Amino acid sequence: MKQIRTILVFCLVCAVGLCCLPCFACAPAVGDADGDGRVTAGDARLVLRAGVGLEEADLACMDADADGKLSAADARLVLRYAVGLETALPVKSGSAEPEPQTTDKILVVYFSRTGHTKPLAEYAAELLNTDIYELRAKIPYTDEDIRYYTDCRADREQHDPAARPEIEGPLPDVSGYGTVLLGYPIWHGQAPKILYTFLESADLTGKTLVPFCTSASSPVGSSADNLHPLAPDAVWKEGKRFAVGTEKDEIAGWLTEIDLKQTKKKEEPALQMTINGTAISVVWEDNEAVASLTKLAAKAPVTVQTTPYGGFEQVGALGTGLPRNDAQTTTAAGDIVLYNGNQIVVFYGSNTWRYTRLGKIEGLDGGALNALLGNGAVTLTLSASVRS
Ligand SMILES: Cc1cc2nc3c(=O)[nH]c(=O)nc-3n(C[C@H](O)[C@H](O)[C@H](O)COP(=O)(O)O)c2cc1C
């Protein structure tokens, strides 16, 4: 990566006419070994010399037959291409064009100091059903720090090419994402330098990067383009500026425009219960005990033979322990709890004891619960599958 950046500096030098050295990184295509934008017999000669060690070898633009090594065959191919006997040279991995990654997982990364960019990033994440990561500065920006045109911290950082404010906390693991949306406010026409820190710290090779920003009035301008050299191996999409207060609908329209679609929601199995074969509607607690029971029931249905106790409950052994967070509880008819970590209790009356709540039966009144549970032993089954 570092090497590529160094080369890029050379390229910029070339671009302003200060460089007369052949710069291989500037070669846009296989065959253009001297990087002058054309494929000529001179390139073939360079490839031949590189093949025998007389020039620096650069596979990206010299390995014309894409076999991973340099030989006279490459020089011959380049020469044939130069004189029109070949119509194309292969483009391969390792060539100058970064290849987009195929995963469709999207991550939204944003920085927002005064809260205008934040909701837009959140809309995008919500619409795309994706993960979101907020870049926060290790030394937070105070109000004084962002009072612009007062030589405040933000003013100084934006005018200092070397400024790279430290990011608070660990960076997101971007390895599983194919696309990263990058949200930021415009600060003096550019992205805040914390974005630069992020781009230089994360490995964004092959990822598609989509910048978006908010501003008082400035367009996205050069702010997005100036981010490109910081992640040169990414595939950059055009940046987009949004006004402060942009609504969710507009973000949805933009996402459609740039062809970003909602990633499929991960479907979690839902826990279902029957009593004596009758499906019972239950509102389950969102806790570790229910998560653990759901996991268990997803592997194979759990059948529990219960017995009535005390005239107010049915109780039966689960055959395994579940995570518990027992608390003194007064139950009501319809409550389902975990007793002693390994027994399930369904109430048709009330009791007070230390339990972990599991859920509550809905849609059955006291009379119906009595009829269902108050007449001897019952069979509970707990199963879990993804609801269609
Ligand atoms: C240091 C600084 C520089 C700014 N420079 C510009 C600018 O050049 N052009 C502009 O239109 N707005 C500028 N603004 C305004 C912000 O871009 C705008 O308020 C943005 O929506 C803030 O986003 P945030 O609330 O997510 O931090 C600047 C704000 C700050 C703090």
PDBQT file of the ligand as one rigid body, heavy atoms in Angstrom, charges set to zero:
ROOT
HETATM    1  C1  LIG A 401     -14.910  24.169  10.518  1.00  0.00    +0.000 C 
HETATM    2  C2  LIG A 401     -16.114  24.284   9.637  1.00  0.00    +0.000 A 
HETATM    3  C3  LIG A 401     -15.986  24.648   8.308  1.00  0.00    +0.000 A 
HETATM    4  C4  LIG A 401     -17.097  24.715   7.497  1.00  0.00    +0.000 A 
HETATM    5  N1  LIG A 401     -16.930  25.046   6.181  1.00  0.00    +0.000 NA
HETATM    6  C5  LIG A 401     -17.995  25.079   5.368  1.00  0.00    +0.000 A 
HETATM    7  C6  LIG A 401     -17.826  25.352   3.993  1.00  0.00    +0.000 A 
HETATM    8  O1  LIG A 401     -16.736  25.526   3.487  1.00  0.00    +0.000 OA
HETATM    9  N2  LIG A 401     -18.949  25.401   3.223  1.00  0.00    +0.000 N 
HETATM   10  C7  LIG A 401     -20.200  25.179   3.729  1.00  0.00    +0.000 A 
HETATM   11  O2  LIG A 401     -21.158  25.258   2.984  1.00  0.00    +0.000 OA
HETATM   12  N3  LIG A 401     -20.375  24.887   5.029  1.00  0.00    +0.000 NA
HETATM   13  C8  LIG A 401     -19.311  24.806   5.856  1.00  0.00    +0.000 A 
HETATM   14  N4  LIG A 401     -19.476  24.497   7.162  1.00  0.00    +0.000 N 
HETATM   15  C9  LIG A 401     -20.831  24.124   7.658  1.00  0.00    +0.000 C 
HETATM   16  C10 LIG A 401     -21.029  22.613   7.688  1.00  0.00    +0.000 C 
HETATM   17  O3  LIG A 401     -20.611  21.996   6.504  1.00  0.00    +0.000 OA
HETATM   18  C11 LIG A 401     -22.476  22.242   7.870  1.00  0.00    +0.000 C 
HETATM   19  O4  LIG A 401     -23.017  22.886   8.974  1.00  0.00    +0.000 OA
HETATM   20  C12 LIG A 401     -22.639  20.740   8.027  1.00  0.00    +0.000 C 
HETATM   21  O5  LIG A 401     -23.964  20.381   7.722  1.00  0.00    +0.000 OA
HETATM   22  C13 LIG A 401     -22.289  20.262   9.409  1.00  0.00    +0.000 C 
HETATM   23  O6  LIG A 401     -22.474  18.857   9.483  1.00  0.00    +0.000 OA
HETATM   24  P1  LIG A 401     -22.492  18.066  10.878  1.00  0.00    +0.000 P 
HETATM   25  O7  LIG A 401     -23.604  18.673  11.684  1.00  0.00    +0.000 OA
HETATM   26  O8  LIG A 401     -22.825  16.675  10.499  1.00  0.00    +0.000 OA
HETATM   27  O9  LIG A 401     -21.179  18.224  11.534  1.00  0.00    +0.000 OA
HETATM   28  C14 LIG A 401     -18.377  24.421   8.012  1.00  0.00    +0.000 A 
HETATM   29  C15 LIG A 401     -18.512  24.076   9.345  1.00  0.00    +0.000 A 
HETATM   30  C16 LIG A 401     -17.396  23.984  10.163  1.00  0.00    +0.000 A 
HETATM   31  C17 LIG A 401     -17.568  23.581  11.593  1.00  0.00    +0.000 C 
ENDROOT
TORSDOF 0
